């Protein structure tokens, strides 16, 4: 069971948020104040907020703890190093307040296992990237995506990342990962459809620019959440 499936048990960071919209906000902004405003406006329409290097490098690791006041935080660090370094990176993310960390699987079994072990210690989750959502991912990632999905299962990761821009791939990856949670980026600006990704087997879709670049992020998030609801 991942953080996205246990909303009632995530602790103080969740406060009164108890919704299950299947929507994750990718908060790829670099301004701390803007990040706070958007998080507050969208909090009741998202299950989690994904934070990556753009915001962390600009605002510091403590931004994770700030944002988890509004929703569980997924640290999208795409961790990809030797096991010991992976452990150090994941530990920093979890200690800062993250509920989950996204890691790459191409570094191999030992690295992914170390990430999973670290997450277990912090009672957190690990999501393994199988195939990214941009066009270039078909060059080197796609040929190995199904193997990476199998690796995630073998290492007992909480879930995987699969591209909403290619629903057929989500469907194929679902066949391999079974009940693991699938989170799918690429909805909106990259051309992916939330409805198509959910119908293909994604548990949650990840939306960034369409929400945080809109004039009213809260309304946009609500709109996408309602689109997803129609698929249930």
Buried (B, 14 or more C-beta within 10 A) or exposed (E): EBBBBEBEEBEEBBEEBEBEBBBBBBBBBEEBEBBBBBBBBBBBBBBBBBBBEBBBEEBEBEBBBBBBBBBBBBBBBBBBBEBEBBBBBBBBBBEBBBBBBBBBBBBEEEBBBBBBBBBEEBEBBBBBBBBBBEEEBBEEBBEBBBEBBBBBBEBBBBBBBBBBBBBEBBBBBBEBBEEBBBBBBBBBEBEBBBBBBBEBBBBBBBBBBBBBBBEEBBEBBBBBBEBBEEEE
